[in-house]
Amino acid sequence: MRPFEHVDATSVSDAIALLKAEPDGTIIAGGTDLLDLMKDGLASPRVLINVKTIDGLDRIEADAAGHLIIGPITTLARLAEDARVRQDFLLLSEAISVTASPQLRNMATVAGNVCQRPRCWYYRGTFDCFLKGGNSCLAVGGRSRDSGIFGAAECAAVNPSDLAPALLALGASVVIENAKRRREVPLESFFTAPQKDRPGFTVLGRDEMIVEVKVPKQPVGSRGIYLKAMERKTWSFAQASAAIQLSRAEARVTDVRIILGGVAPVPWRASAAEDVLRGKVPTGELIERVAATATDGAHPLGQNGYKVKLAKALVKRGLAMLVDNSRS
Amino acid sequence: MKSHSSIGRRVPRVDGLQLVTGGALYTADVALPRMLHGRILRSPHAHARVLCVDAERAKRVRGVMAVITGKDTAGRLFGIFPDERAVAVDRVRYIGEAVAAVAALDDDIAEEALSLISVEYEPLPAVFDPSEAMRLGAPLVHEGLAPIHIKEGGESKLASNVSFVNEFHVGDVERAFAEADHVREDTFTTSAQCHCALEPHGAVADFDAGGKLTLWSSTQGPFLLARDLAFTLDMSPSDIRIIKPRVGGAFGGKREMMASDFCAALLSRRAHRPVKIIYTREEEFMATRARHPMTLQVKTGVRRDGTLVAQEMTIIADGGAYSSRGPVILKYAGGQLGSLYRVPNIKFAGYHVYTNNPVSGSFRGFGMLQARFAIESQMDLLAEDLGIDPAEIRLKNAVRAGEVTSGGRRVTSCGLSECIEKVVEASGWRDRRVNLPPNHGLGIACNDYVSSGARSQGFIDSSAAYVRLQDDGTVVLFVGAADIGQGSDTTLCQIAAEELGVPVASIRIVSADTELAPRDMGTYASRITFVAGNAVKLAAADARRQLFQVAADCLEARPEDLEARDGRVFVKGSPDRGLSFQEAAVYVMKERGVHVQGRGGFAAKVEDGDAVLSVPPPYSFGAQVAEVEVDTETGQVKVRRFVAAHDCGFAINPMGLEGQVEGSVVCGMGHALVENRLLDEGRVLNPSLLDYKIPTSLEAPYVAASAIETKDPEGPFGAKGVSEGAQVPVAPAIANAIYDAIGVRINDLPITPEKILKALHRSPKD
């Protein structure tokens, strides 16, 4: 591991200035992903810019319009336990409750979780992986059990986050700052699939910092659910997951967002499935159709065909539970 | 019959308080003055010639005190099938094989120095699949190994890379198959399960100025480790003292000398300072041992009424790059034919194959587990073919005490039928099997196991013990047996306490120290309770006899009229005419100058040469019922409950037995459902506890374990081994329960959601 310097930032602008001044610098908050990357030689920053020393970066509050504002270094544990979140954005708490382990949730932060790197074993291990300059994705013709079934053109790794699909299902955005400007990016366009000419997994520039995560107020009666299939009940990334947020007026679905996790390089929005449901009364038969559509366009590799079945099962089960719940 | 004071009781572990308060000393806790930290450089190639190792730059790093490469070693091949070097010399055969090691002031310096050692390799063709390795013309993992004749489908053919063949037959299987009412043949495969002991391998070595070595090591067998170390370091075993601190789990994975032991020792000799090497979790997965992946073909003939008439098994085992204990493991796997159910005609062919994968080795269950997965899965298939209840077909064929099995085992005690009846009753088998909700299922499986080992490195299986009476009436017990977390220190103290008539609390145990304690073969083959237990019982009886000899004078009685119980020595029938142990001890030492020092030794009986597997009795037996629930949409299996009954002869400590069964169920459940070390051209893809998943407390089912006590005539107080056997039926019980739940049979471990979903959704055209 490369020796590094650890610098405490005093403010957001100080942190951004440090980032700009030190091309080999990187922000550290929880460090739960970064330290592993450093030990495995996948990241070798010269300077770690500690942002835990900046006041107010761990706030959870509502703005005037009722949108939820989450500070970037809010820990997953705190976010999940927040009363406002449990009341109006339960989907977030649900997603966090099945993320990693209690110890990790106490350390890991919201922005760090959203920016975490893929867990693909060809990437994390000592392999000549595409993301590390290799010629092609080794998972495609290799051990693809954990790989993506969507968008695996050049790299079949999946976005491993549980929180990101949940945030996406709620229509969240991130606010990003650099020395010159502040911009708000919908999460939907924040994630990028790694490509040969454009490595990286998000649109975040190297001199930029996420300063808040914004979750819009949900319509009255809107409900969410997060279902995750994993190899064991804890400390396990998703084989597949589904984050669903459903709004209804009378019996009709006014809006729905269905985001699949663990199946694509980005949290995967099942738009076609949403379209099947939107404006309709969700009957059992319709839910079956929505679930069947959720994996439209999937191209499983040699060993991950089961993810198609898993994703469909989770969407079906999640919708059925949401519809059932709101009935009672 | 007299009741027992110290055995048959739920005695807390003698090391329990230390373990739960963090006070216990493990190898990693050993810290010596001037101690250095060692790290090992490992091969990145699955198969390569080592042309040159240049460590000059590493040696110049400030803080580096010693560097060793293969050239600095005696280069000796060690192991019971000597084919492996502690540090590679001219060739590496798997990714992770040791090629050099560094000792430095701290780990970071050592790590930096490793990166400066330049090794010139000439990569060689490698082979990773055992069936490919067997093809003539495949790359040879060990150069010069000649092709060997094997049998395939009744025909003999030549195969490469086969390091060991074990073939035998009893009776005439062909004729029996021809005469059977029904014959079926199935193929099963098992995965590479890793031990995942929470404490990794490690050692601290300290050479003194006189050239004598003291080594603290996380090991299952200090005495055999001393032999391997002495041989590879070219020194006398008597110049080596091995001390086993507390061990945080081993499960078979700490039986052999590891590069950590050897390199710590050689680096210490070079640096003239103590050296500590503790493996990382990654090294645990890539450079230790794992359970042999096996392909098992089983063909069985039955009569219409379910009577087994013939069974033939062929096994191909992926041994990885070296033999380790593989050939013995294969032999034990073959020994499962006819061991549990009466089968008059049996035939076995086992092939141990070299590949360029990491090395396979001992693991709780020792080949018997893989064989039993295949046989017990097939028993259910046969039962279904014949329309017989799975429990009934097992009862019908169960071996019984007094029989000699077709493999030549003398069954001195056997509670198999009682075990089956017990789990059938306790699980509500008969009613619940038909009344369970959809997608719930029950599955049964059985096991037998040994209580001692065959000869190892030429040595008959034996143990010894000393018992010393202190002048305060307490007792020190010296045994070579290694407590690796299973609790043998406690069991042995209980046996000594019972035999001597003192409370367990009066006994202090010194175990697994090659200089202080008598020799022992080590912890494997579920042998400690039976073999070491018998030695301890004899030593305690000897001490008691010596004590009575002298105390009799003080009590004005004859020695044979004395009795010892609950810490007192007294005249039989007159409890008032007696002394406390303290008084007795003071009397013998102070007044008579006598030192009470009991000695005991025990050797397992060597069976006739024609036995298929020359492991002497007694044998333990067991039966388990698994209850599972399968989610047919996600393929997830939930193990709800396990009911287990194990014939351990006599439960010295019922709590210890329950602990063994609970641990076995969880480990076996991991093997059945999730655990699998995955390789890509010999490189481990999941070398961490995040990516290689073992079950957690959240998955652990409720386990109801009970002891069936058959009091073996040769066991100490009737006790037999029970530890390893308890894992053997777990995977087949789960596989059988899954079939019962959803009608899907998976013959390929682990039974993942992926396989279940595939099987459930298999369209007719597939």
HADDOCK unambig.tbl for C-alpha pairs under 7 A between the chains (distance, minus, plus):
assign (segid A and resid 121 and name CA) (segid B and resid 685 and name CA) 5.70 0.50 0.50
assign (segid A and resid 121 and name CA) (segid B and resid 686 and name CA) 6.76 0.50 0.50
assign (segid A and resid 125 and name CA) (segid B and resid 685 and name CA) 6.79 0.50 0.50
assign (segid A and resid 232 and name CA) (segid B and resid 695 and name CA) 6.73 0.50 0.50
assign (segid A and resid 233 and name CA) (segid B and resid 698 and name CA) 6.52 0.50 0.50
assign (segid A and resid 233 and name CA) (segid B and resid 699 and name CA) 6.95 0.50 0.50
assign (segid A and resid 236 and name CA) (segid B and resid 690 and name CA) 6.96 0.50 0.50
assign (segid A and resid 306 and name CA) (segid B and resid 754 and name CA) 5.28 0.50 0.50
assign (segid A and resid 306 and name CA) (segid B and resid 757 and name CA) 6.53 0.50 0.50
assign (segid A and resid 306 and name CA) (segid B and resid 758 and name CA) 6.99 0.50 0.50
assign (segid A and resid 310 and name CA) (segid B and resid 634 and name CA) 5.42 0.50 0.50
assign (segid A and resid 313 and name CA) (segid B and resid 633 and name CA) 5.67 0.50 0.50
assign (segid A and resid 313 and name CA) (segid B and resid 634 and name CA) 6.57 0.50 0.50
